[in-house]
Amino acid sequence: MKPTKLRTLGPRSPRLSCSYQQIRAIHSIQGQGTQSSAAPLGSNRHPNELHKPLAPAHKEPPLSTLPLSSVLRTLLITSVSSSPTILNASISLLKRMLKSKSYLVDVDRNPVVRALLYQTFYKQFCIGETRAEVQKSMQQLHACGYTDVILEYALEVLEGGEENSEAAVEKWRKGMLETVALANSGSFVGLKWSGLGSSALQLMKEKNPPSRSMDAAMRAVCDAASAKNVSLLPAAEESNTNPGYESWTLNLQRIYNRASSDRLRRPTVYNTYQAYLRATPDVLSSHLLDAKNNDYTLGVKLVRGAYLTSEPKQLVRASKEDTDNAYDLLVECLLKRQHGAILQPLNSKPNSFPRIAVMLATHNADSVRKAQKLRNAQLSQTSGDHLPDLCYGQLQGMADEVSCELVQAAKAALEAGATGEEGMVDPPKAYKATTWGGMKDCLNYLLRRAAENRDAAGRTKASREAMAAELSRRIRARIGLKAT
């Protein structure tokens, strides 16, 4: 049979041609050792048709990969989110669970409350409380077709919370080291520097370096991640902490993101850039120049931003459409490794880009499709050897219709290889971001997720409608009716 051509997405990975039987093994290498069953993303049969799905026509819809329990739970959560009264009551209850010492709302002492929370919000957004639960859940996500997970330790310190202490720093260090140990080689670990304690937030606001104990803990985690080939994704927070956050993170990138003899290895430390902030293009340009001057790979995690309601209005873009446009233009510059109208160079060499690796953390299907369209066009013109490594990330329990479309495209690519259909294979690296830890520890994280569902009514409506349609399709199929 004709081989399916596979162009790898890594910036330094070789041009390959392989048979169907070889694609899974190659994709495993591309994932740097994950145990994923995910397959390469579909061919470029529709490179100029953005409105079409990422995958070619497929016999099953994307959400068919999800277990029924996930469909039902997501439908429940998004239905709750659609009712301001019910959602606000749920958020109030979560806050009481976090602050109250009453037996009635204590998730550690009241088995009824614990079971209710565990079967709803916890299972929707979190991956497990123990090592065994986490590993089992990761295997289930692999079985759905995801490349791997972005694993985060459930420790968040909110402003005005406990004062920093050596004990708080040590708790963060131990939790992060355990998280790195749980993660698969080649995968990602999410984190927040504010997890080091409320003093870390204050230090970042004041543009001060981390304390000696904080710095030692951060380096210990970076050392462990580098040794295991795990990439760290420190999250940006409110804009008033960004200058300190960026300084801390860039300093670690200069140390840990040096060129490696392993051509498939990702950088150890990424930085997060928020497209809704007006200053982001200039900040990114300065970091690209720093990476070029200091000869390290700049890890770029691009998000739209999650603190819109608390940011000063003059710092953010005027509309969602403006943010969407900025996000897509930044993606184009990054994937082309070229400056542009939105990303101006800070030196006299406008096309002198450093090595970069890109994580597109977005729930926006149009942005994902535009990125894939661009990458397919690039692969039709070049070997792909110098293209940035490209990954996609969505939160567990959210935007499954986007994630599953990527997964379905991967399956379609495998089928094309199995039938001998010749074409370009663009392997997607689709990750689900999730948090692990005890329910009490996860309450702050769950509160953020609930608040995001409240603030993103349009997105949750799309997810709710997609899940309702998928449930209807399964019911009709069960009773022998054709899908409409």
C-alpha positions in Angstrom: 0.0 0.0 0.0 1.1 3.6 -0.4 2.7 5.1 2.7 1.1 7.9 4.5 3.5 10.8 4.7 4.0 12.1 8.2 5.5 15.5 8.7 6.5 16.1 12.3 5.6 19.3 14.2 8.8 19.6 16.2 11.2 22.4 15.2 14.1 20.1 14.7 12.5 16.7 14.0 13.2 14.9 10.7 10.9 14.4 7.7 9.4 11.0 7.9 7.5 8.6 5.7 5.7 5.7 7.3 3.1 3.1 7.0 0.0 2.9 9.1 1.6 0.4 11.5 4.4 2.8 12.1 2.4 5.9 12.8 1.5 5.1 16.4 5.2 4.4 17.3 6.3 7.7 15.7 3.6 9.6 17.5 4.8 8.1 20.7 8.3 9.4 20.0 6.8 12.8 19.2 5.1 12.8 22.6 8.6 12.1 24.1 7.7 8.9 25.8 4.0 9.2 26.7 1.9 6.1 26.7 -0.7 7.8 24.5 -2.8 6.1 22.0 -3.4 9.4 20.3 -2.9 9.4 16.6 -1.6 12.0 14.2 -3.9 14.8 13.1 -5.7 14.4 9.7 -4.4 15.1 6.3 -4.7 18.4 4.4 -7.6 17.4 2.2 -9.3 20.7 3.0 -6.4 23.1 3.5 -8.4 26.2 2.4 -11.7 25.5 4.0 -11.6 26.9 7.5 -15.3 26.4 8.2 -14.9 22.7 7.9 -14.0 20.5 10.9 -10.3 19.7 11.5 -10.9 16.1 10.5 -12.3 14.9 7.2 -15.8 13.3 7.2 -15.9 10.5 9.7 -18.4 7.9 10.4 -18.8 9.0 14.1 -19.1 12.5 15.5 -16.2 13.8 17.6 -18.0 13.5 21.0 -18.6 9.7 20.4 -15.1 9.1 21.9 -16.4 10.3 25.4 -17.8 7.8 27.9 -21.5 8.3 28.6 -20.8 9.3 32.2 -18.7 12.3 30.9 -21.5 13.4 28.5 -24.1 13.3 31.2 -22.0 15.0 33.8 -21.0 17.8 31.4 -24.6 18.3 30.4 -25.5 18.6 34.1 -22.7 21.1 34.9 -23.3 23.2 31.8 -27.1 23.2 32.5 -26.4 24.4 36.0 -24.1 27.1 34.6 -26.9 28.3 32.3 -29.0 29.3 35.4 -27.5 32.2 37.2 -29.5 31.4 40.3 -28.4 27.8 40.5 -24.8 28.5 39.6 -24.5 31.4 42.2 -26.0 29.0 44.8 -23.4 26.4 43.9 -20.6 28.9 44.1 -21.8 30.1 47.5 -21.9 26.5 48.7 -18.3 25.9 47.5 -17.2 29.0 49.3 -18.9 27.7 52.5 -17.1 24.4 52.1 -13.8 26.2 51.9 -14.3 28.5 54.9 -16.8 26.9 57.2 -15.9 24.5 60.0 -19.4 23.2 60.2 -19.9 19.4 59.9 -22.8 20.0 57.5 -20.5 21.4 54.7 -17.2 19.8 55.6 -16.2 17.6 52.6 -13.8 15.6 54.8 -16.4 14.7 57.5 -19.8 14.7 55.8 -20.0 11.7 53.5 -23.2 13.0 51.7 -21.6 16.4 50.9 -18.4 14.6 49.9 -20.2 12.2 47.5 -22.2 15.1 46.0 -19.2 17.2 45.3 -17.1 14.2 44.1 -19.6 13.0 41.6 -20.2 16.4 40.1 -17.7 19.3 40.2 -14.7 17.2 41.3 -15.0 14.5 38.7 -15.7 17.1 36.0 -12.6 19.2 36.6 -10.1 17.1 38.6 -8.3 13.9 37.8 -8.0 12.2 41.2 -7.1 12.3 44.8 -4.4 9.6 44.9 -1.6 8.4 42.7 -3.6 5.3 41.8 -6.6 7.4 40.8 -4.5 9.8 38.8 -2.8 7.1 36.9 -6.1 5.3 36.1 -7.7 8.6 34.9 -4.7 9.3 32.7 -5.1 5.9 31.1 -8.7 6.7 30.4 -7.8 9.9 28.7 -5.2 8.2 26.7 -7.8 5.7 25.6 -10.0 8.6 24.4 -7.1 9.6 22.1 -5.5 12.4 24.0 -1.7 12.7 23.7 -1.4 13.2 27.5 -2.5 15.6 30.3 -1.2 18.8 31.7 -1.1 17.8 35.4 -1.4 20.5 38.1 -1.1 20.2 41.8 -4.1 21.5 43.7 -2.5 24.3 45.8 -3.7 27.8 45.3 -3.0 30.7 47.6 -5.4 33.6 47.2 -4.5 37.2 48.0 -5.2 37.9 51.6 -4.8 34.3 52.5 -2.2 32.7 54.8 1.1 34.4 55.2 4.1 32.8 53.6 6.2 30.6 55.8 8.9 28.0 55.3 6.3 25.4 55.8 4.2 26.8 53.0 7.2 26.8 50.6 8.0 23.2 51.6 4.4 22.1 51.1 4.5 23.5 47.5 7.9 22.0 46.8 6.9 18.5 47.9 3.5 18.7 46.1 5.2 19.9 42.9 7.9 17.2 43.0 5.2 14.5 43.5 3.3 16.0 40.5 6.4 15.8 38.3 6.9 12.2 39.4 3.3 11.4 38.4 3.6 13.0 35.0 4.7 11.0 32.0 8.0 11.9 30.3 7.3 14.3 27.5 4.1 15.7 29.1 3.4 19.0 30.9 2.9 20.1 34.5 1.0 23.2 35.3 1.7 25.4 38.3 1.4 28.8 39.9 4.2 30.7 41.6 1.6 32.1 44.0 1.3 28.5 45.3 4.5 29.3 47.2 2.4 31.5 49.5 0.8 34.9 49.8 4.3 36.5 50.1 5.1 35.3 46.6 2.2 37.3 45.2 3.5 40.4 47.1 7.1 39.8 45.9 5.9 39.6 42.3 3.8 42.8 42.6 6.9 44.6 43.9 9.1 43.2 41.1 11.3 41.5 43.7 13.1 38.2 43.2 11.8 35.2 45.1 13.1 34.5 48.6 16.0 32.2 49.0 13.8 29.3 50.0 11.4 30.0 47.2 14.2 30.1 44.7 15.6 26.8 46.0 12.2 25.1 45.7 11.6 26.4 42.2 15.0 25.1 41.1 14.4 21.8 42.7 11.2 21.4 40.7 12.9 22.5 37.5 15.8 20.1 38.1 13.3 17.2 38.5 11.3 18.2 35.4 14.4 18.6 33.3 15.7 15.2 34.4 12.4 13.5 33.4 11.8 15.6 30.3 8.6 17.2 31.6 7.8 20.7 30.6 6.5 23.2 33.2 3.7 25.7 32.4 3.7 28.5 35.1 0.4 30.3 34.8 0.1 34.1 34.6 -2.2 35.7 37.1 -3.5 39.3 37.5 -1.5 41.9 35.5 -0.2 43.6 38.6 1.9 40.5 39.3 3.1 40.0 35.7 6.4 41.9 35.8 7.6 39.8 38.7 6.1 36.7 37.3 7.9 37.3 33.9 11.2 38.0 35.6 11.1 34.8 37.7 10.1 32.7 34.7 12.6 34.1 32.2 15.4 33.6 34.7 14.6 29.9 34.8 14.2 29.7 31.0 17.7 31.1 30.6 19.0 28.3 32.8 16.9 25.3 31.8 16.0 25.9 28.2 19.4 25.7 26.6 19.8 23.8 23.3 19.7 20.0 23.8 21.3 17.2 21.8 17.9 15.6 21.9 16.2 17.0 18.8 12.8 16.0 20.0 13.1 17.5 23.4 10.8 20.4 24.4 12.0 23.3 26.7 11.7 22.7 30.4 10.0 26.0 31.3 7.3 27.9 29.4 5.9 31.4 29.9 2.2 32.3 29.7 1.1 35.2 27.5 -2.4 36.7 27.8 -3.8 37.9 24.5 -6.5 40.2 26.1 -3.8 42.4 27.6 -2.8 45.3 25.3 0.9 45.0 26.4 1.3 41.4 25.5 2.7 41.8 22.0 5.4 44.1 23.3 6.2 41.8 26.2 6.4 38.8 23.9 8.7 40.7 21.5 11.1 41.6 24.3 11.2 38.0 25.5 11.8 36.7 21.9 14.8 39.1 21.8 16.1 38.0 25.2 15.9 34.3 24.0 17.8 35.1 20.9 20.5 37.1 22.7 20.9 34.5 25.4 20.6 31.4 23.1 17.7 29.5 24.7 14.4 28.2 23.6 11.4 30.4 24.5 8.5 28.3 25.6 5.3 30.1 24.7 1.9 29.2 26.2 -0.7 31.5 24.7 -4.0 32.1 26.4 -6.8 34.7 26.0 -6.8 35.5 29.7 -8.9 34.5 32.7 -9.0 37.7 34.9 -11.1 40.0 32.7 -13.5 41.0 35.5 -10.7 42.1 37.9 -8.3 43.8 35.4 -8.3 47.6 35.0 -10.2 48.3 31.8 -7.5 50.4 30.3 -5.1 47.4 30.3 -7.3 45.0 28.3 -8.6 45.0 24.8 -11.8 46.7 24.0 -13.8 43.7 23.0 -13.8 39.9 22.7 -13.5 40.3 18.9 -10.3 42.4 19.4 -8.9 39.7 21.7 -9.8 37.0 19.3 -8.0 38.9 16.5 -5.0 39.5 18.6 -4.8 35.9 19.6 -4.9 34.6 16.0 -2.4 37.2 14.7 0.0 36.2 17.5 -0.4 32.5 16.6 0.4 33.3 13.0 3.6 35.1 13.9 4.7 32.4 16.2 4.0 29.5 13.9 5.7 31.3 11.0 8.5 32.5 13.3 8.2 35.9 11.8 7.4 39.3 13.2 4.3 41.1 11.9 2.0 44.0 12.4 1.0 42.9 15.9 4.4 41.6 16.9 7.0 44.3 16.1 10.7 43.4 16.3 12.8 45.2 18.9 16.0 45.1 16.9 17.2 45.7 13.3 16.7 42.1 12.3 13.0 41.6 12.1 13.1 37.9 11.1 15.7 36.9 13.5 13.5 34.6 15.6 14.9 32.4 18.4 14.0 28.8 18.9 10.4 28.5 20.3 7.9 25.9 21.3 4.2 26.8 21.4 1.3 25.6 23.5 -2.0 27.0 22.3 -4.2 26.9 25.4 -7.6 27.8 24.0 -11.2 26.7 24.0 -11.9 28.6 20.7 -12.5 26.2 17.9 -11.9 28.8 15.2 -8.4 29.6 16.6 -7.6 25.9 16.6 -8.8 25.4 13.0 -6.8 28.5 11.9 -3.7 27.2 13.5 -4.1 23.8 11.8 -4.9 25.4 8.5 -1.6 27.3 8.7 0.4 24.3 9.8 -1.0 22.2 6.9 -0.1 25.0 4.5 3.4 25.1 5.9 3.9 21.4 5.7 2.9 21.5 2.0 5.8 23.8 1.3 8.6 22.8 3.7 10.0 19.7 5.4 8.9 20.9 8.8 12.4 20.7 10.2 12.4 24.3 11.4 8.7 24.6 12.5 8.0 25.2 16.2 6.7 22.4 18.2 2.9 22.9 18.5 0.6 21.5 21.2 -3.0 22.2 22.1 -4.5 22.4 25.6 -8.0 22.5 26.9 -9.2 22.2 30.5 -10.7 18.9 31.6 -14.5 19.2 31.8 -14.6 22.1 29.4 -14.5 22.5 25.6 -14.7 18.7 24.9 -16.2 19.5 21.5 -12.9 21.2 20.6 -10.7 18.6 22.1 -12.6 15.7 20.6 -12.5 17.2 17.2 -8.7 17.1 17.4 -8.8 13.5 18.5 -11.2 12.5 15.8 -8.9 14.1 13.2 -6.1 11.9 14.5 -8.2 8.8 14.2 -9.1 9.8 10.6 -5.4 10.1 9.8 -4.8 6.6 11.0 -7.7 5.3 8.9 -6.3 7.1 5.9 -3.0 5.3 6.5 -4.7 2.0 7.0 -6.5 2.2 3.6 -3.4 3.3 1.8 -4.6 6.8 1.1 -1.7 9.0 0.4 -1.6 12.5 2.0 0.1 14.7 4.6 -0.3 13.7 8.2 -0.2 16.5 10.8 0.0 14.8 14.2 -2.0 16.8 16.8 -0.8 16.9 20.3 -4.0 17.4 22.2 -3.7 17.7 26.0 -6.3 18.0 28.8 -5.3 20.3 31.7 -6.4 18.9 35.0 -5.8 19.1 38.7 -5.1 16.4 41.2 -5.3 16.4 45.0 -7.8 16.0 47.9 -11.2 17.6 47.5 -10.5 20.1 50.3 -7.3 21.2 48.5 -9.1 21.5 45.2 -11.9 23.8 46.4 -10.2 27.0 45.3 -9.6 25.4 41.9 -13.2 24.3 41.6 -14.3 27.8 42.6 -12.3 29.2 39.7 -13.8 26.7 37.3 -17.4 27.5 38.4 -16.7 31.3 38.1 -15.3 30.8 34.6 -18.5 28.9 33.6 -20.5 31.9 34.9 -18.4 34.4 33.0 -18.3 32.4 29.8 -22.0 31.9 29.2 -21.6 31.7 25.4 -19.0 29.0 25.6 -20.9 26.9 28.1 -24.0 27.2 25.9 -22.1 25.7 23.0 -20.8 22.8 25.2 -24.3 22.2 26.6 -25.9 22.1 23.1 -23.1 19.8 21.9 -23.6 17.4 24.8 -27.4 17.4 24.4 -27.0 16.6 20.7 -24.6 13.8 21.5 -26.9 12.3 24.1 -29.8 12.5 21.7 -27.7 10.8 19.0 -26.8 7.9 21.3 -30.4 7.5 22.4 -31.6 7.4 18.8 -28.9 5.0 17.8 -29.9 2.7 20.8 -33.5 2.5 19.7 -32.6 2.1 16.0 -33.4 5.6 14.7 -31.2 7.4 12.3 -29.5 10.6 13.4 -31.0 13.8 12.1 
